[in-house]
Amino acid sequence: MKTEFKPYYAVIFTSTHPDNFRDENIDGYSEMSEKMEILAKQQNGFLGMDSARNAVGITVSYWDSLEAIKNWKQQSEHVQAQQKGRQDWYSWYNVKICKVEREYEFKTTSSSDF
Amino acid sequence: MKTEFKPYYAVIFTSTHPDNFRDENIDGYSEMSEKMEILAKQQNGFLGMDSARNAVGITVSYWDSLEAIKNWKQQSEHVQAQQKGRQDWYSWYNVKICKVEREYEFKTTSSSDF
């Protein structure tokens, strides 16, 4: 019997830092990133998060509803972080709200579902 | 007048390398990654791609239809890369097929839409 898949939501946040970021604007960025990750995890409806950064940074967070995403966007400390981000930390960013429709996974230690 | 948003699709590929990856299994991985990126861009329905890797790797590719995603998954050289990936390059990966429902963007040099 196939388990029914319950759709959920992903927020894909893609960003670049300004050219002078390493010299001038890094102050407070790492602390704010960590703080936002902790805060996000405390929100209702938060399901998980992955982040990586090279030339571009990609953070994908997962949520159980659009309502949860909206609440997180409007969370007061997060609003301040967004303002600071636009002011100092990012030269560009893009946010995509997505509905996860299906997924599959591979693990070395288990039998593959392929 | 607000431009109508046309939904499209994102494939979120999240992965980890095995512990011994740096020592033993890296051979051919970078070349294959580059080759797959070039190939993906040649597929019908390909819209874009972003990648970054630290502890986890995240690659998000964008497509104009589920059909395009299916065709890419089944592309013969890509099928070989997937097999090699499961055999040597990844200890774990997860693939999520998502419908992008809306998005917004910020750029330093333009007026923000916030």
Backbone of each chain as ProteinMPNN parsed JSONL, in Angstrom:
{"seq_chain_A": "MKTEFKPYYAVIFTSTHPDNFRDENIDGYSEMSEKMEILAKQQNGFLGMDSARNAVGITVSYWDSLEAIKNWKQQSEHVQAQQKGRQDWYSWYNVKICKVEREYEFKTTSSSDF", "coords_chain_A": {"N_chain_A": [[0.84, -1.199, 0.0], [0.573, 2.16, -0.843], [1.765, 4.946, 0.87], [-0.132, 7.825, 1.551], [0.681, 10.945, 0.169], [1.189, 13.948, 1.765], [0.784, 17.168, 0.764], [3.062, 19.906, 1.217], [4.788, 23.001, 1.939], [7.422, 24.893, 0.384], [9.868, 27.382, 0.851], [11.963, 28.964, -1.221], [14.83, 30.617, -0.905], [17.015, 32.591, -2.51], [20.142, 34.169, -2.833], [22.53, 36.898, -3.233], [25.53, 38.355, -1.985], [26.637, 41.791, -1.648], [29.458, 43.141, -3.539], [31.348, 44.266, -1.82], [30.945, 42.969, 0.515], [32.504, 41.21, 2.118], [34.429, 42.887, 3.14], [33.173, 45.059, 4.436], [30.503, 44.709, 5.318], [29.927, 42.483, 6.812], [29.578, 42.379, 9.489], [27.619, 41.293, 12.06], [26.05, 39.753, 10.438], [26.349, 36.896, 10.428], [25.579, 36.288, 13.045], [22.933, 37.185, 12.963], [21.894, 35.464, 11.013], [22.076, 32.985, 12.314], [20.419, 33.484, 14.509], [17.97, 33.878, 13.195], [17.552, 31.365, 12.153], [17.183, 29.836, 14.46], [14.903, 31.094, 15.469], [13.072, 30.624, 13.365], [12.729, 27.892, 13.555], [11.209, 27.76, 15.798], [8.734, 28.576, 15.066], [5.23, 28.074, 14.53], [4.217, 25.439, 12.449], [6.602, 25.118, 11.136], [8.759, 22.988, 9.328], [11.31, 22.194, 8.481], [14.714, 22.92, 7.345], [17.22, 23.823, 4.976], [20.492, 24.928, 4.124], [22.982, 26.437, 2.023], [25.951, 27.969, 0.765], [27.742, 29.377, -1.903], [28.834, 30.941, -4.627], [26.246, 31.864, -4.96], [23.802, 32.047, -2.378], [21.668, 29.605, -1.016], [18.755, 29.046, 0.66], [16.453, 26.817, 1.793], [13.373, 26.589, 3.216], [10.883, 24.687, 4.934], [7.377, 24.279, 5.293], [4.181, 23.797, 6.861], [1.931, 25.028, 5.874], [0.575, 27.772, 3.899], [-0.207, 29.818, 5.48], [1.478, 29.574, 7.721], [3.882, 30.333, 6.54], [3.345, 32.977, 5.87], [2.966, 34.072, 8.438], [5.551, 33.772, 9.457], [6.975, 35.426, 7.723], [6.034, 37.844, 8.599], [6.81, 37.983, 11.212], [8.073, 39.826, 13.945], [10.872, 40.241, 14.65], [12.02, 39.003, 12.504], [11.16, 40.631, 10.449], [12.681, 42.904, 10.95], [15.219, 41.816, 10.448], [14.957, 41.308, 7.718], [14.81, 43.914, 6.733], [17.338, 44.923, 7.427], [18.837, 43.164, 5.918], [18.193, 43.931, 3.282], [19.288, 46.433, 3.35], [22.053, 46.138, 3.97], [23.189, 43.509, 3.597], [22.546, 42.02, 1.33], [22.88, 42.048, -2.196], [21.133, 41.203, -3.977], [18.135, 39.349, -3.897], [15.881, 36.555, -4.124], [12.702, 35.257, -3.615], [10.857, 32.363, -3.536], [7.709, 30.921, -3.358], [6.572, 27.761, -2.909], [4.704, 24.808, -3.693], [5.176, 21.667, -2.47], [4.937, 18.845, -4.293], [5.555, 16.167, -4.708], [7.996, 13.731, -3.576], [11.161, 11.999, -3.435], [13.631, 9.757, -2.104], [17.028, 8.825, -1.431], [19.143, 6.602, 0.293], [22.309, 5.47, 1.355], [22.536, 3.398, 3.208], [20.138, 2.096, 3.34], [17.775, 0.033, 1.543], [17.317, 1.019, -1.751], [14.663, 3.008, -3.135], [14.445, 2.972, -5.798]], "CA_chain_A": [[0.0, 0.0, 0.0], [1.354, 3.376, -0.93], [1.372, 5.966, 1.835], [-0.604, 9.046, 0.907], [1.606, 12.065, 0.344], [0.51, 15.18, 2.162], [1.549, 18.307, 0.25], [3.482, 20.959, 2.131], [5.279, 24.155, 1.192], [8.836, 25.238, 0.451], [10.274, 28.746, 0.505], [13.319, 28.958, -1.759], [15.432, 31.954, -0.764], [18.295, 32.608, -3.216], [20.664, 35.521, -2.597], [23.949, 37.222, -3.405], [26.031, 39.463, -1.181], [27.298, 42.821, -2.464], [30.887, 42.899, -3.76], [32.154, 44.703, -0.675], [30.4, 42.327, 1.713], [33.547, 40.635, 2.985], [35.192, 43.944, 3.784], [32.465, 46.066, 5.232], [29.137, 44.51, 5.794], [29.695, 41.172, 7.392], [29.265, 42.515, 10.925], [26.266, 41.012, 12.502], [25.317, 38.882, 9.518], [26.349, 35.503, 10.9], [24.756, 36.228, 14.264], [21.539, 37.322, 12.569], [21.511, 34.215, 10.339], [21.867, 31.952, 13.347], [19.239, 33.864, 15.289], [16.777, 33.651, 12.369], [17.354, 29.913, 12.047], [16.606, 29.406, 15.744], [13.533, 31.634, 15.523], [12.227, 29.935, 12.377], [12.427, 26.558, 14.085], [10.218, 27.874, 16.876], [7.444, 28.994, 14.507], [4.218, 27.067, 14.212], [4.167, 25.019, 11.058], [7.95, 24.915, 10.576], [9.033, 21.554, 9.132], [12.726, 21.905, 8.275], [15.457, 23.972, 6.645], [18.561, 23.509, 4.47], [21.203, 26.104, 3.621], [24.345, 26.317, 1.516], [26.321, 29.2, 0.071], [29.004, 29.588, -2.599], [28.609, 32.209, -5.331], [24.914, 32.236, -4.469], [23.318, 31.357, -1.189], [20.334, 29.025, -1.168], [18.142, 28.521, 1.878], [15.103, 26.319, 1.55], [12.67, 26.22, 4.444], [9.668, 23.905, 4.656], [6.283, 24.731, 6.166], [2.985, 22.962, 6.647], [0.83, 25.796, 5.27], [0.882, 29.132, 3.447], [-0.439, 30.647, 6.669], [2.711, 29.528, 8.525], [4.886, 31.121, 5.812], [2.942, 34.38, 6.026], [3.255, 34.452, 9.822], [7.005, 33.886, 9.604], [7.404, 36.64, 7.008], [5.618, 39.031, 9.354], [7.333, 37.927, 12.59], [8.677, 41.161, 14.091], [12.339, 40.233, 14.556], [12.333, 38.62, 11.134], [10.951, 41.842, 9.63], [13.894, 43.723, 11.144], [16.317, 41.14, 9.737], [14.735, 41.535, 6.284], [15.175, 45.314, 6.453], [18.801, 44.981, 7.509], [19.324, 42.399, 4.776], [18.085, 44.769, 2.072], [20.14, 47.605, 3.54], [23.497, 45.877, 4.096], [23.754, 42.176, 3.416], [22.245, 41.387, 0.042], [22.762, 42.873, -3.399], [19.987, 40.655, -4.691], [17.56, 38.084, -3.451], [14.635, 36.114, -4.743], [11.959, 34.35, -2.743], [9.832, 31.611, -4.258], [6.807, 30.134, -2.524], [6.303, 26.569, -3.727], [3.984, 23.668, -3.118], [5.897, 20.404, -2.724], [3.894, 17.936, -4.759], [6.017, 14.811, -4.402], [9.43, 13.661, -3.315], [11.742, 10.678, -3.216], [14.864, 9.861, -1.338], [17.993, 7.725, -1.514], [20.114, 6.498, 1.385], [23.267, 4.388, 1.132], [22.406, 2.296, 4.165], [18.867, 1.389, 3.197], [17.515, -0.367, 0.169], [16.835, 2.157, -2.527], [13.309, 2.852, -3.666], [14.492, 3.084, -7.251]], "C_chain_A": [[0.87, 1.241, 0.0], [0.841, 4.388, 0.104], [0.941, 7.226, 1.096], [0.355, 10.192, 1.202], [0.825, 13.325, 0.679], [1.329, 16.38, 1.678], [1.923, 19.282, 1.363], [4.178, 22.03, 1.295], [6.778, 24.39, 1.417], [9.003, 26.717, 0.121], [11.733, 28.675, 0.06], [13.839, 30.389, -1.74], [16.827, 31.893, -1.382], [18.852, 34.022, -3.118], [22.128, 35.663, -2.996], [24.296, 38.371, -2.47], [26.59, 40.542, -2.114], [28.807, 42.551, -2.55], [31.74, 43.243, -2.546], [31.77, 44.008, 0.626], [31.485, 41.842, 2.668], [34.319, 41.712, 3.753], [34.381, 44.737, 4.811], [31.214, 45.59, 5.95], [28.877, 43.211, 6.536], [29.244, 41.261, 8.849], [27.802, 42.229, 11.218], [25.52, 40.031, 11.623], [25.22, 37.443, 10.02], [25.459, 35.34, 12.131], [23.273, 36.29, 13.902], [21.041, 36.049, 11.871], [21.196, 33.118, 11.35], [20.6, 32.213, 14.149], [17.951, 33.566, 14.506], [16.495, 32.154, 12.214], [16.703, 29.372, 13.323], [15.145, 29.838, 15.84], [12.58, 30.894, 14.579], [11.773, 28.582, 12.922], [11.378, 26.58, 15.189], [8.829, 28.242, 16.351], [6.502, 27.801, 14.339], [4.289, 26.72, 12.729], [5.517, 24.841, 10.399], [8.242, 23.419, 10.475], [10.52, 21.24, 8.981], [13.382, 22.995, 7.454], [16.805, 23.429, 6.171], [19.183, 24.77, 3.907], [22.566, 25.731, 3.073], [24.661, 27.611, 0.782], [27.671, 29.06, -0.599], [28.859, 30.937, -3.316], [27.218, 32.759, -5.002], [24.636, 31.468, -3.182], [21.931, 30.827, -1.465], [19.884, 28.544, 0.214], [16.739, 28.072, 1.512], [14.489, 25.967, 2.9], [11.329, 25.579, 4.072], [8.629, 24.179, 5.733], [5.03, 23.917, 5.861], [1.823, 23.697, 5.999], [1.324, 27.155, 4.782], [0.722, 30.125, 4.596], [0.826, 30.715, 7.53], [3.805, 30.372, 7.873], [4.618, 32.618, 5.981], [3.273, 34.885, 7.439], [4.754, 34.65, 10.05], [7.512, 35.152, 8.901], [7.129, 37.895, 7.833], [6.12, 39.038, 10.798], [8.242, 39.142, 12.82], [10.204, 41.173, 13.995], [12.806, 39.857, 13.153], [12.155, 39.819, 10.188], [12.166, 42.765, 9.737], [15.088, 43.131, 10.396], [16.191, 41.357, 8.23], [15.152, 42.951, 5.884], [16.687, 45.486, 6.422], [19.43, 44.252, 6.316], [19.299, 43.226, 3.495], [19.05, 45.954, 2.143], [21.626, 47.257, 3.373], [24.0, 44.554, 3.534], [23.558, 41.563, 2.037], [22.243, 42.407, -1.094], [21.537, 42.44, -4.201], [19.434, 39.473, -3.903], [16.235, 37.821, -4.117], [13.996, 35.116, -3.791], [10.861, 33.678, -3.551], [9.019, 30.784, -3.27], [6.316, 28.964, -3.366], [5.488, 25.541, -2.956], [4.746, 22.39, -3.478], [4.858, 19.347, -3.075], [4.257, 16.467, -4.599], [7.512, 14.814, -4.177], [9.875, 12.217, -3.223], [13.147, 10.828, -2.696], [15.735, 8.634, -1.551], [18.897, 7.763, -0.29], [21.017, 5.313, 1.122], [22.926, 3.155, 1.963], [21.09, 1.542, 4.054], [18.716, 0.92, 1.755], [16.873, 0.815, -0.552], [15.4, 1.923, -2.98], [13.274, 3.045, -5.18], [14.313, 1.714, -7.899]], "O_chain_A": [[1.814, 1.338, 0.784], [-0.359, 4.647, 0.195], [1.581, 7.638, 0.129], [0.783, 10.383, 2.34], [-0.09, 13.713, -0.047], [2.452, 16.584, 2.139], [1.18, 19.453, 2.33], [4.156, 21.964, 0.066], [7.315, 24.121, 2.491], [8.35, 27.236, -0.784], [12.623, 28.368, 0.853], [13.349, 31.255, -2.464], [17.717, 31.229, -0.851], [18.109, 34.985, -3.303], [22.863, 34.68, -3.084], [23.471, 39.242, -2.198], [26.974, 40.242, -3.244], [29.359, 41.818, -1.729], [32.742, 42.58, -2.279], [32.21, 44.403, 1.706], [31.393, 42.041, 3.88], [34.798, 41.48, 4.863], [34.856, 45.038, 5.906], [30.915, 46.028, 7.061], [27.733, 42.885, 6.85], [28.612, 40.344, 9.374], [26.894, 42.859, 10.677], [24.468, 39.525, 12.014], [24.141, 36.85, 10.034], [24.692, 34.383, 12.241], [22.457, 35.553, 14.455], [19.916, 35.606, 12.103], [20.186, 32.422, 11.247], [19.819, 31.305, 14.431], [16.973, 33.073, 15.067], [15.339, 31.734, 12.153], [15.788, 28.551, 13.265], [14.273, 29.064, 16.235], [11.445, 30.579, 14.937], [10.618, 28.181, 12.777], [10.742, 25.568, 15.483], [7.856, 28.221, 17.105], [6.926, 26.682, 14.048], [4.406, 27.597, 11.873], [5.59, 24.455, 9.233], [8.001, 22.67, 11.422], [10.952, 20.136, 9.315], [12.711, 23.884, 6.93], [17.455, 22.664, 6.884], [18.501, 25.586, 3.287], [23.229, 24.828, 3.584], [23.77, 28.269, 0.245], [28.646, 28.671, 0.044], [28.769, 31.973, -2.657], [27.043, 33.96, -4.794], [25.174, 30.385, -2.948], [21.108, 31.51, -2.075], [20.559, 27.734, 0.85], [15.94, 28.848, 0.988], [15.027, 25.142, 3.638], [10.734, 25.89, 3.04], [8.947, 24.295, 6.916], [4.847, 23.418, 4.751], [0.835, 23.074, 5.612], [2.376, 27.628, 5.213], [1.424, 31.134, 4.67], [1.199, 31.786, 8.01], [4.566, 31.049, 8.565], [5.533, 33.412, 6.202], [3.793, 35.988, 7.607], [5.171, 35.576, 10.745], [8.372, 35.858, 9.425], [7.876, 38.871, 7.779], [5.881, 39.999, 11.529], [9.086, 39.45, 11.979], [10.769, 42.036, 13.323], [13.841, 40.325, 12.678], [12.923, 39.986, 9.24], [12.619, 43.332, 8.743], [15.87, 43.859, 9.785], [17.192, 41.566, 7.544], [15.765, 43.16, 4.837], [17.242, 46.108, 5.516], [20.446, 44.693, 5.779], [20.258, 43.225, 2.722], [19.56, 46.416, 1.122], [22.368, 47.988, 2.717], [25.126, 44.485, 3.042], [24.319, 40.687, 1.627], [21.675, 43.492, -0.967], [20.986, 43.205, -4.992], [20.188, 38.696, -3.317], [15.562, 38.729, -4.606], [14.666, 34.245, -3.236], [10.036, 34.346, -4.174], [9.57, 30.045, -2.454], [5.71, 29.163, -4.419], [5.579, 25.431, -1.733], [4.931, 22.079, -4.655], [4.007, 18.999, -2.256], [3.387, 15.623, -4.383], [8.209, 15.763, -4.535], [9.07, 11.321, -2.966], [13.773, 11.88, -2.826], [15.235, 7.541, -1.817], [19.36, 8.829, 0.116], [20.543, 4.255, 0.707], [23.013, 2.023, 1.487], [20.948, 0.459, 4.622], [19.443, 1.361, 0.865], [16.005, 1.503, -0.016], [14.977, 0.785, -3.183], [12.212, 3.255, -5.767], [14.324, 1.605, -9.125]]}, "seq_chain_B": "MKTEFKPYYAVIFTSTHPDNFRDENIDGYSEMSEKMEILAKQQNGFLGMDSARNAVGITVSYWDSLEAIKNWKQQSEHVQAQQKGRQDWYSWYNVKICKVEREYEFKTTSSSDF", "coords_chain_B": {"N_chain_B": [[-1.078, 47.882, -13.43], [-1.12, 44.521, -12.615], [1.157, 42.039, -13.518], [0.299, 38.895, -14.824], [1.022, 35.954, -13.065], [2.729, 33.161, -14.133], [2.574, 29.892, -13.258], [5.325, 27.678, -12.575], [7.785, 25.03, -12.373], [9.823, 23.638, -9.762], [12.688, 21.705, -9.049], [13.982, 20.487, -6.217], [17.001, 19.442, -5.215], [18.635, 17.897, -2.756], [21.583, 16.969, -1.068], [24.064, 14.76, 0.428], [27.533, 13.986, 0.616], [29.342, 10.866, 0.944], [31.329, 10.02, 3.913], [33.942, 9.391, 3.192], [34.3, 10.692, 0.857], [36.008, 12.807, -0.02], [38.479, 11.601, -0.059], [38.335, 9.271, -1.667], [36.274, 9.124, -3.609], [35.941, 11.266, -5.279], [36.738, 11.424, -7.859], [35.9, 12.178, -11.066], [33.505, 13.305, -10.343], [33.198, 16.161, -10.332], [33.501, 16.714, -13.042], [31.313, 15.3, -14.054], [29.208, 16.694, -12.818], [29.428, 19.201, -14.03], [28.997, 18.474, -16.676], [26.361, 17.536, -16.524], [25.045, 19.874, -15.868], [25.403, 21.398, -18.173], [24.064, 19.753, -20.0], [21.459, 19.75, -18.883], [20.681, 22.367, -19.323], [20.255, 22.298, -22.005], [17.924, 20.96, -22.351], [14.487, 20.722, -23.37], [12.202, 23.013, -22.018], [13.687, 23.749, -19.84], [14.404, 26.18, -17.391], [16.139, 27.411, -15.575], [18.819, 27.326, -13.071], [20.207, 26.848, -9.831], [22.97, 26.377, -7.642], [24.583, 25.311, -4.621], [26.988, 24.345, -2.152], [27.73, 23.218, 1.091], [27.858, 21.776, 4.097], [25.615, 20.34, 3.334], [24.583, 19.79, -0.045], [22.782, 21.807, -2.261], [20.809, 21.851, -5.048], [18.794, 23.617, -7.136], [16.622, 23.291, -9.739], [14.768, 24.748, -12.428], [11.742, 24.45, -14.247], [9.478, 24.375, -17.045], [7.325, 22.67, -17.042], [5.82, 19.619, -15.732], [6.221, 17.531, -17.386], [8.612, 18.201, -18.716], [10.393, 17.894, -16.607], [10.164, 15.173, -16.11], [11.128, 14.147, -18.539], [13.777, 14.993, -18.391], [14.656, 13.584, -16.145], [14.672, 11.073, -17.239], [16.499, 11.204, -19.272], [19.137, 9.778, -21.124], [21.99, 9.951, -20.562], [21.84, 11.305, -18.194], [20.541, 9.448, -16.614], [22.556, 7.544, -16.326], [24.354, 9.112, -14.835], [22.88, 9.419, -12.516], [22.867, 6.795, -11.566], [25.598, 6.359, -11.065], [25.928, 8.311, -9.15], [24.396, 7.297, -6.987], [25.889, 5.075, -6.472], [28.546, 5.945, -5.885], [28.869, 8.743, -5.192], [27.034, 9.952, -3.478], [25.847, 9.848, -0.141], [23.388, 10.241, 0.708], [20.397, 11.447, -0.735], [17.753, 13.719, -1.601], [14.887, 14.37, -3.452], [12.713, 16.834, -4.44], [9.715, 17.62, -5.987], [8.263, 20.517, -7.008], [5.682, 22.99, -7.234], [5.984, 26.226, -8.282], [4.446, 28.85, -6.842], [4.268, 31.586, -6.311], [6.424, 34.505, -6.403], [8.939, 36.837, -5.287], [11.231, 39.583, -5.549], [14.332, 41.19, -4.77], [16.499, 43.881, -5.542], [19.499, 45.648, -5.22], [20.105, 47.793, -6.899], [17.777, 48.579, -8.101], [14.475, 50.0, -7.559], [12.873, 48.739, -4.756], [10.362, 46.186, -4.59], [9.013, 46.014, -2.286]], "CA_chain_B": [[-1.632, 46.548, -13.709], [-0.24, 43.458, -12.154], [1.391, 41.005, -14.52], [-0.167, 37.588, -14.373], [2.12, 35.042, -12.773], [2.527, 31.845, -14.729], [3.256, 28.902, -12.422], [6.296, 26.773, -13.18], [8.134, 23.969, -11.437], [11.181, 23.585, -9.214], [13.17, 20.435, -8.503], [14.958, 20.745, -5.154], [17.852, 18.267, -5.03], [19.472, 18.105, -1.572], [22.414, 15.762, -1.001], [25.308, 14.712, 1.197], [28.54, 13.04, 0.15], [29.789, 9.951, 2.005], [32.459, 10.537, 4.708], [35.23, 9.173, 2.505], [34.198, 11.268, -0.485], [37.169, 13.61, -0.398], [39.632, 10.737, -0.284], [38.243, 8.182, -2.637], [35.223, 9.067, -4.626], [35.712, 12.529, -5.953], [37.11, 11.288, -9.278], [34.826, 12.209, -12.051], [32.287, 13.961, -9.853], [33.116, 17.544, -10.823], [33.277, 16.655, -14.49], [29.927, 14.877, -14.29], [28.334, 17.806, -12.417], [29.479, 20.215, -15.095], [28.364, 17.903, -17.868], [24.915, 17.484, -16.301], [24.533, 21.243, -15.922], [25.351, 21.756, -19.601], [22.986, 18.953, -20.602], [20.149, 20.21, -18.376], [20.367, 23.638, -19.995], [19.86, 22.017, -23.39], [16.633, 20.268, -22.379], [13.263, 21.502, -23.551], [11.481, 23.353, -20.794], [14.602, 24.184, -18.778], [14.28, 27.619, -17.16], [17.241, 27.967, -14.79], [19.386, 26.417, -12.083], [21.121, 27.405, -8.828], [23.623, 25.346, -6.831], [25.551, 25.682, -3.583], [27.271, 23.188, -1.3], [28.597, 23.225, 2.262], [27.606, 20.451, 4.682], [24.717, 19.737, 2.342], [24.517, 20.426, -1.348], [21.423, 22.107, -2.722], [20.673, 22.301, -6.427], [17.397, 23.82, -7.511], [16.445, 23.57, -11.162], [13.417, 25.253, -12.723], [11.231, 23.852, -15.476], [8.164, 24.936, -17.393], [6.245, 21.673, -16.927], [6.178, 18.326, -15.131], [6.692, 16.731, -18.524], [10.03, 18.529, -18.921], [11.131, 17.287, -15.481], [10.152, 13.727, -16.357], [12.047, 13.888, -19.659], [15.152, 15.186, -17.9], [14.965, 12.448, -15.26], [14.851, 9.863, -18.05], [17.525, 11.431, -20.293], [19.992, 8.592, -20.931], [23.24, 10.255, -19.857], [21.461, 11.686, -16.83], [20.245, 8.189, -15.915], [23.873, 6.999, -15.945], [24.893, 9.963, -13.759], [22.123, 9.094, -11.298], [23.353, 5.491, -11.088], [26.935, 6.601, -10.527], [25.716, 9.102, -7.938], [23.96, 6.414, -5.909], [26.958, 4.105, -6.228], [29.818, 6.507, -5.397], [29.035, 10.148, -4.85], [26.103, 10.455, -2.471], [25.401, 8.965, 0.941], [21.959, 10.518, 0.84], [19.826, 12.597, -1.435], [16.299, 13.868, -1.59], [14.414, 15.139, -4.607], [11.342, 17.332, -4.245], [9.108, 18.251, -7.16], [7.445, 21.59, -6.442], [5.067, 23.982, -8.106], [6.262, 27.581, -7.801], [3.151, 29.517, -6.896], [4.531, 33.019, -6.453], [7.788, 34.865, -6.039], [9.274, 38.259, -5.302], [12.664, 39.763, -5.727], [14.942, 42.449, -4.344], [17.786, 44.227, -6.131], [20.044, 46.892, -4.667], [20.169, 48.897, -7.863], [16.449, 48.998, -8.548], [13.578, 50.25, -6.447], [12.346, 47.484, -4.221], [8.913, 45.999, -4.708], [8.451, 45.83, -0.942]], "C_chain_B": [[-0.643, 45.473, -13.297], [-0.088, 42.406, -13.261], [0.931, 39.654, -13.968], [1.026, 36.647, -14.182], [1.81, 33.666, -13.347], [3.294, 30.82, -13.893], [4.247, 28.066, -13.224], [6.767, 25.819, -12.1], [9.592, 24.042, -10.997], [11.481, 22.155, -8.776], [14.259, 20.774, -7.488], [15.712, 19.45, -4.88], [18.812, 18.579, -3.877], [20.284, 16.842, -1.361], [23.567, 15.891, -0.019], [26.241, 13.703, 0.538], [28.859, 12.054, 1.276], [31.038, 10.513, 2.698], [33.787, 10.442, 3.971], [35.29, 9.847, 1.133], [35.46, 12.002, -0.915], [38.389, 12.75, -0.734], [39.497, 9.85, -1.518], [37.344, 8.419, -3.843], [35.058, 10.315, -5.472], [35.944, 12.424, -7.469], [35.888, 11.278, -10.187], [33.6, 12.98, -11.615], [32.129, 15.37, -10.421], [32.816, 17.584, -12.316], [31.82, 16.3, -14.796], [28.949, 15.994, -13.917], [28.264, 18.857, -13.52], [28.752, 19.739, -16.349], [26.839, 17.905, -17.727], [24.294, 18.879, -16.346], [24.397, 21.702, -17.381], [24.19, 21.038, -20.291], [21.6, 19.455, -20.185], [19.71, 21.466, -19.12], [19.915, 23.449, -21.439], [18.477, 21.359, -23.488], [15.495, 21.233, -22.691], [12.638, 21.793, -22.19], [12.363, 23.761, -19.636], [14.514, 25.697, -18.629], [15.463, 28.219, -16.408], [17.7, 26.991, -13.729], [20.272, 27.188, -11.115], [21.687, 26.259, -7.994], [24.513, 25.963, -5.777], [25.777, 24.449, -2.719], [28.146, 23.574, -0.13], [28.427, 21.843, 2.902], [26.625, 19.658, 3.809], [24.861, 20.486, 1.022], [23.067, 20.658, -1.7], [21.517, 22.547, -4.178], [19.188, 22.438, -6.708], [17.357, 24.116, -9.002], [14.978, 23.916, -11.417], [13.004, 24.825, -14.126], [9.838, 24.382, -15.772], [7.008, 23.95, -17.275], [6.751, 20.409, -16.225], [6.719, 17.373, -16.19], [8.19, 16.951, -18.764], [10.897, 17.897, -17.831], [11.253, 15.777, -15.685], [11.137, 13.356, -17.467], [13.504, 14.003, -19.225], [15.567, 14.01, -16.998], [15.32, 11.206, -16.072], [15.906, 10.017, -19.149], [18.665, 10.429, -20.06], [21.308, 8.871, -20.214], [22.979, 10.666, -18.405], [21.14, 10.44, -15.996], [21.545, 7.534, -15.452], [24.493, 7.788, -14.796], [24.19, 9.658, -12.437], [22.606, 7.78, -10.694], [24.712, 5.638, -10.413], [26.85, 7.387, -9.204], [25.327, 8.229, -6.756], [25.063, 5.443, -5.505], [28.128, 4.747, -5.465], [29.762, 7.886, -4.747], [28.151, 10.641, -3.71], [25.825, 9.404, -1.403], [23.891, 9.094, 1.128], [21.573, 11.588, -0.168], [18.314, 12.562, -1.407], [15.926, 14.765, -2.765], [12.958, 15.546, -4.358], [10.88, 18.016, -5.527], [8.082, 19.254, -6.648], [6.844, 22.467, -7.532], [5.335, 25.371, -7.512], [4.984, 28.392, -7.954], [3.253, 31.037, -6.944], [5.957, 33.323, -6.034], [7.927, 36.373, -5.993], [10.772, 38.41, -5.18], [13.099, 41.13, -5.229], [16.259, 42.649, -5.062], [18.236, 45.551, -5.562], [19.846, 48.058, -5.629], [18.808, 49.361, -8.384], [15.61, 49.345, -7.336], [12.963, 48.926, -6.028], [10.85, 47.39, -4.453], [8.272, 45.725, -3.348], [7.707, 47.088, -0.49]], "O_chain_B": [[0.543, 45.547, -13.617], [-1.067, 41.953, -13.853], [1.151, 39.33, -12.801], [1.914, 36.564, -15.03], [0.759, 33.086, -13.075], [4.522, 30.869, -13.824], [4.031, 27.785, -14.402], [6.198, 25.802, -11.009], [10.47, 24.451, -11.756], [10.626, 21.48, -8.202], [15.322, 21.282, -7.847], [15.141, 18.481, -4.379], [19.695, 19.426, -4.011], [19.74, 15.742, -1.463], [23.99, 16.996, 0.321], [25.799, 12.701, -0.024], [28.665, 12.38, 2.447], [31.724, 11.373, 2.146], [34.649, 11.309, 4.111], [36.208, 9.605, 0.349], [35.927, 11.838, -2.042], [39.215, 13.113, -1.572], [40.433, 9.706, -2.304], [37.63, 7.964, -4.95], [34.139, 10.407, -6.286], [35.421, 13.219, -8.25], [34.984, 10.454, -10.053], [32.737, 13.282, -12.439], [31.066, 15.731, -10.927], [31.997, 18.373, -12.787], [31.181, 16.9, -15.661], [27.967, 16.216, -14.626], [27.19, 19.332, -13.887], [28.006, 20.482, -16.986], [26.116, 18.229, -18.67], [23.163, 19.051, -16.801], [23.4, 22.315, -17.762], [23.437, 21.636, -21.059], [20.692, 19.571, -21.008], [18.547, 21.618, -19.495], [19.274, 24.325, -22.022], [17.929, 21.219, -24.581], [15.539, 22.407, -22.322], [12.561, 20.918, -21.327], [11.861, 24.087, -18.56], [14.545, 26.421, -19.624], [15.766, 29.4, -16.575], [17.068, 25.96, -13.502], [21.008, 28.084, -11.528], [20.985, 25.298, -7.679], [25.127, 27.006, -6.001], [24.886, 23.613, -2.565], [29.195, 24.191, -0.319], [28.817, 20.84, 2.304], [26.799, 18.461, 3.584], [25.216, 21.665, 0.992], [22.218, 19.799, -1.463], [22.221, 23.503, -4.501], [18.421, 21.49, -6.54], [17.978, 25.07, -9.473], [14.077, 23.444, -10.724], [13.805, 24.836, -15.06], [9.109, 24.788, -14.867], [5.846, 24.338, -17.392], [7.955, 20.169, -16.141], [7.565, 16.523, -15.913], [8.937, 15.998, -18.986], [12.001, 17.423, -18.102], [12.311, 15.189, -15.461], [11.881, 12.382, -17.353], [14.354, 13.213, -19.638], [16.69, 13.514, -17.086], [16.149, 10.394, -15.661], [16.18, 9.064, -19.879], [19.108, 10.251, -18.926], [21.703, 8.098, -19.341], [23.789, 10.409, -17.515], [21.44, 10.396, -14.803], [21.631, 7.032, -14.331], [25.088, 7.206, -13.89], [24.816, 9.64, -11.377], [22.74, 7.656, -9.476], [24.941, 5.106, -9.327], [27.615, 7.14, -8.272], [25.856, 8.391, -5.656], [25.159, 5.041, -4.346], [28.641, 4.162, -4.511], [30.54, 8.164, -3.834], [28.475, 11.629, -3.051], [25.599, 8.232, -1.707], [23.221, 8.192, 1.631], [22.334, 12.522, -0.42], [17.692, 11.517, -1.215], [16.572, 15.78, -3.026], [12.096, 14.705, -4.101], [11.569, 18.878, -6.074], [7.144, 18.887, -5.939], [7.426, 22.655, -8.6], [4.956, 25.65, -6.375], [4.499, 28.595, -9.066], [2.412, 31.698, -7.554], [6.616, 32.505, -5.391], [7.13, 37.099, -6.587], [11.483, 37.494, -4.767], [12.337, 42.096, -5.264], [17.052, 41.716, -5.188], [17.438, 46.48, -5.436], [19.472, 49.16, -5.228], [18.703, 50.406, -9.027], [15.984, 49.025, -6.208], [12.584, 48.105, -6.864], [10.156, 48.406, -4.506], [7.133, 45.265, -3.269], [7.167, 47.122, 0.616]]}, "name": "protein", "num_of_chains": 2, "seq": "MKTEFKPYYAVIFTSTHPDNFRDENIDGYSEMSEKMEILAKQQNGFLGMDSARNAVGITVSYWDSLEAIKNWKQQSEHVQAQQKGRQDWYSWYNVKICKVEREYEFKTTSSSDFMKTEFKPYYAVIFTSTHPDNFRDENIDGYSEMSEKMEILAKQQNGFLGMDSARNAVGITVSYWDSLEAIKNWKQQSEHVQAQQKGRQDWYSWYNVKICKVEREYEFKTTSSSDF"}
